[in-house]
Amino acid sequence: MRTLTLTVASMAVLALAACQQPAETEKADTAAPAAPAATPTLPQANPEDPQQLALAFRAAWDRAPPAKAPAPEQSGGGDFTFNAGKLLALGGDRYAFVSDGQGGDGHVSPGAVAIHYLQRTPDGFRRADATPLIVDGGTFGNPPEWTVQQGLLPAPALIATSGGVWQGYACSGASVVELTPERPVLRADYVRLNYSNGGAVIDEKAAEEMQGRLVPATPGRDFAVQYSGASTAKVTWRLATDGTYKPANEPADLPWC
């Protein structure tokens, strides 16, 4: 009788162990998966490194310099020729590559700046999936001069300034490009800036001159141009439904060529 009791007890212990095993297995199966390995951060591009600039040019234009692009039909010029450019960091591994394009030799022939978006790679750069933008302006084929201004628009603004002299009257204006995270966008075309009639005055009359500067207002809604000299007007440029900014209160007598 004692032998039977021990056997039954042993079988009970084995049965209990068998019942517990699936629970332990299920617990192991529901354990949290291992975290994925972190993506290594690529080193910041050096905008002064000739080798990196050469890699950026090739990524932007799919070739080594020179690269050509057609001028707008209404400009009356030939192709733009691009030989070099500069890198602008946009955040993370994204960059803008801004290259200067020389136009024709004629007085009315503009130059241009081209803006490509690039993605940093371990081997250099690749062109991002963003439509490049070419902004023309100026005379005798000279490309616009450009700077970057913060705070004017929600994203950094590239200000491309160009001008010329016509029969003694000198005028310059700016195209305003917003470097949005997705792509470069032309927000305002040829904002009036500087004016002078110094080459046209006679009889020792005083020259009339005017200077304008872009000043922030409410980014994403409007910005302003503050003038000094021959005019002290403050002109507001307001965002329109088509995504561009247009002057809302530009005086009719603002000096111009």
C-alpha positions as CSV (number, residue, x, y, z in Angstrom):
1,M,0.0,0.0,0.0
2,R,2.9,2.4,0.8
3,T,4.5,1.7,-2.6
4,L,1.3,2.6,-4.4
5,T,1.0,5.9,-2.4
6,L,4.6,6.9,-3.4
7,T,3.9,6.1,-7.1
8,V,0.8,8.2,-7.2
9,A,2.6,11.1,-5.5
10,S,5.4,10.9,-8.1
11,M,3.0,10.9,-10.9
12,A,1.3,14.0,-9.5
13,V,4.6,15.8,-9.3
14,L,5.4,15.0,-12.9
15,A,2.0,16.1,-14.1
16,L,2.4,19.5,-12.2
17,A,5.7,20.1,-13.9
18,A,4.3,19.3,-17.3
19,C,1.5,21.8,-16.7
20,Q,3.9,24.5,-15.7
21,Q,6.2,24.1,-18.7
22,P,4.0,25.7,-21.4
23,A,3.6,28.8,-19.2
24,E,7.4,29.2,-19.0
25,T,7.7,28.7,-22.7
26,E,5.0,31.3,-23.4
27,K,6.7,33.8,-21.1
28,A,10.0,33.4,-23.0
29,D,8.2,33.8,-26.4
30,T,6.6,37.1,-25.3
31,A,9.9,38.7,-24.2
32,A,10.6,42.2,-25.8
33,P,12.7,42.0,-29.0
34,A,16.2,43.4,-29.0
35,A,16.4,47.1,-29.9
36,P,17.7,47.7,-33.5
37,A,21.2,49.0,-33.9
38,A,21.4,52.8,-34.0
39,T,22.0,54.4,-37.5
40,P,25.5,55.9,-37.4
41,T,25.6,59.7,-37.8
42,L,27.5,60.9,-40.8
43,P,30.2,63.5,-40.3
44,Q,29.2,67.1,-41.1
45,A,30.2,68.2,-44.6
46,N,33.0,70.7,-44.7
47,P,31.8,73.6,-47.0
48,E,35.4,74.7,-47.6
49,D,36.7,71.3,-48.6
50,P,37.4,71.3,-52.4
51,Q,37.0,67.5,-52.6
52,Q,33.6,67.6,-51.0
53,L,32.5,70.5,-53.2
54,A,33.5,68.5,-56.2
55,L,31.5,65.5,-55.0
56,A,28.5,67.8,-54.3
57,F,28.7,69.3,-57.8
58,R,28.8,65.9,-59.4
59,A,25.8,64.7,-57.3
60,A,23.8,67.9,-58.2
61,W,24.5,67.9,-62.0
62,D,25.3,64.3,-62.7
63,R,28.7,65.3,-64.1
64,A,31.9,67.2,-63.3
65,P,31.9,70.9,-64.3
66,P,31.1,72.6,-66.5
67,A,27.3,71.9,-66.6
68,K,24.8,73.7,-68.7
69,A,21.2,74.7,-68.3
70,P,18.9,76.6,-70.7
71,A,18.1,80.2,-70.0
72,P,14.4,81.2,-70.0
73,E,13.1,82.0,-73.5
74,Q,12.0,85.5,-72.5
75,S,15.5,86.4,-71.3
76,G,17.0,86.5,-74.8
77,G,20.1,84.8,-73.5
78,G,21.8,81.5,-74.2
79,D,22.6,78.7,-71.9
80,F,23.9,79.2,-68.4
81,T,27.2,77.6,-67.6
82,F,27.8,76.3,-64.1
83,N,31.4,75.6,-62.9
84,A,31.3,75.7,-59.0
85,G,29.0,76.0,-56.1
86,K,28.7,76.2,-52.3
87,L,27.1,73.9,-49.7
88,L,24.5,75.0,-47.2
89,A,23.5,72.8,-44.2
90,L,19.8,72.3,-43.9
91,G,19.8,70.1,-40.9
92,G,20.6,66.4,-40.4
93,D,22.1,64.9,-43.5
94,R,20.4,67.3,-45.9
95,Y,22.2,70.1,-47.8
96,A,21.5,72.7,-50.4
97,F,24.1,73.1,-53.2
98,V,24.0,76.6,-54.7
99,S,25.9,77.0,-58.0
100,D,26.5,80.2,-60.0
101,G,25.7,80.2,-63.7
102,Q,27.3,82.5,-66.2
103,G,25.0,83.7,-69.1
104,G,25.6,85.4,-72.4
105,D,27.7,88.5,-73.0
106,G,24.8,90.8,-74.0
107,H,23.6,93.7,-71.8
108,V,20.2,92.0,-71.4
109,S,21.6,88.5,-70.9
110,P,21.0,87.3,-67.3
111,G,23.1,85.0,-65.2
112,A,21.6,82.5,-62.7
113,V,21.9,80.6,-59.5
114,A,20.8,77.0,-59.3
115,I,19.7,75.3,-56.0
116,H,19.8,71.5,-55.7
117,Y,19.0,69.5,-52.5
118,L,21.6,66.8,-51.6
119,Q,21.6,64.0,-49.1
120,R,24.9,63.1,-47.3
121,T,26.1,59.6,-47.9
122,P,29.1,57.6,-46.6
123,D,30.8,58.2,-50.0
124,G,29.8,61.8,-50.5
125,F,26.4,63.0,-51.6
126,R,23.4,62.0,-53.7
127,R,20.7,64.3,-55.2
128,A,17.6,64.3,-53.1
129,D,14.1,63.8,-54.5
130,A,13.4,67.5,-54.7
131,T,13.0,69.5,-57.9
132,P,16.0,71.9,-58.4
133,L,15.3,75.6,-58.8
134,I,17.1,78.0,-61.1
135,V,16.7,81.8,-60.5
136,D,17.9,84.2,-63.2
137,G,18.7,87.9,-63.1
138,G,21.3,90.5,-63.8
139,T,23.0,91.8,-67.0
140,F,26.0,90.8,-69.1
141,G,25.5,87.2,-68.0
142,N,26.6,87.9,-64.4
143,P,24.9,85.6,-61.9
144,P,23.0,87.2,-59.0
145,E,24.8,87.6,-55.7
146,W,23.2,85.7,-52.9
147,T,23.0,85.6,-49.1
148,V,21.0,83.6,-46.6
149,Q,18.7,85.4,-44.1
150,Q,17.1,83.8,-41.1
151,G,13.8,84.8,-39.6
152,L,12.3,86.4,-42.8
153,L,10.3,83.2,-43.6
154,P,9.5,80.0,-41.6
155,A,12.6,78.4,-43.2
156,P,15.9,80.1,-44.2
157,A,15.6,82.5,-47.1
158,L,18.1,82.7,-49.9
159,I,18.2,86.3,-51.2
160,A,19.4,86.4,-54.8
161,T,20.2,90.1,-55.7
162,S,20.9,91.3,-59.2
163,G,20.6,94.6,-61.2
164,G,22.0,96.7,-63.9
165,V,22.4,100.2,-65.3
166,W,20.2,101.5,-68.1
167,Q,21.0,105.0,-69.6
168,G,22.4,106.2,-66.3
169,Y,19.8,104.7,-64.0
170,A,20.9,101.9,-61.7
171,C,18.4,99.5,-60.1
172,S,18.7,96.2,-58.2
173,G,16.2,93.8,-56.9
174,A,16.0,90.5,-55.1
175,S,14.4,87.1,-55.6
176,V,13.5,85.5,-52.3
177,V,13.7,81.7,-52.2
178,E,12.5,79.7,-49.1
179,L,14.7,76.7,-48.4
180,T,11.9,74.6,-47.1
181,P,12.6,71.0,-45.8
182,E,11.0,69.5,-48.9
183,R,12.4,71.7,-51.7
184,P,13.5,75.3,-52.6
185,V,10.5,77.5,-53.4
186,L,10.5,80.9,-55.1
187,R,8.4,83.0,-52.7
188,A,8.9,86.6,-54.2
189,D,10.3,87.6,-57.6
190,Y,12.3,90.7,-58.0
191,V,11.6,92.7,-54.8
192,R,12.7,96.3,-55.5
193,L,15.8,97.3,-53.4
194,N,18.2,99.9,-54.6
195,Y,17.9,102.8,-57.1
196,S,20.2,105.6,-58.3
197,N,19.9,108.2,-61.1
198,G,23.5,109.4,-60.6
199,G,24.5,108.5,-64.1
200,A,21.6,110.4,-65.7
201,V,21.5,113.8,-63.8
202,I,22.8,116.9,-65.6
203,D,23.5,120.5,-64.7
204,E,25.1,119.5,-61.4
205,K,21.8,118.4,-59.9
206,A,21.9,116.2,-56.8
207,A,21.5,112.5,-57.6
208,E,18.5,110.7,-56.2
209,E,19.3,107.5,-54.4
210,M,17.3,104.9,-52.5
211,Q,18.3,101.8,-50.5
212,G,16.0,99.0,-49.4
213,R,16.5,96.2,-46.9
214,L,14.4,93.1,-46.1
215,V,13.0,93.0,-42.6
216,P,11.1,90.3,-40.8
217,A,7.4,90.8,-39.9
218,T,5.3,87.6,-39.2
219,P,7.1,84.6,-40.8
220,G,4.7,82.6,-42.9
221,R,2.4,85.6,-43.3
222,D,4.3,88.6,-44.4
223,F,7.7,90.5,-44.5
224,A,8.6,94.1,-45.2
225,V,11.1,96.2,-47.2
226,Q,12.2,99.3,-45.4
227,Y,13.5,102.1,-47.7
228,S,15.8,105.0,-46.9
229,G,17.1,107.9,-49.0
230,A,14.8,109.1,-51.8
231,S,11.9,107.1,-50.2
232,T,11.3,106.2,-46.6
233,A,8.4,103.9,-47.4
234,K,7.9,100.6,-45.6
235,V,6.3,98.1,-48.1
236,T,4.6,95.0,-46.8
237,W,4.8,91.8,-48.9
238,R,2.0,89.5,-48.0
239,L,1.6,85.7,-48.6
240,A,-1.0,85.1,-51.4
241,T,-3.1,82.0,-52.1
242,D,-0.7,80.9,-54.8
243,G,2.1,80.5,-52.2
244,T,4.0,83.6,-53.3
245,Y,4.4,87.0,-51.6
246,K,3.1,90.1,-53.2
247,P,3.4,93.8,-52.3
248,A,0.4,95.1,-50.5
249,N,1.1,98.8,-50.2
250,E,3.8,99.7,-52.7
251,P,3.7,103.5,-53.4
252,A,3.1,104.4,-57.0
253,D,5.9,107.0,-56.9
254,L,8.6,104.6,-55.6
255,P,11.7,105.6,-57.6
256,W,12.6,103.0,-60.2
257,C,14.2,102.4,-63.6
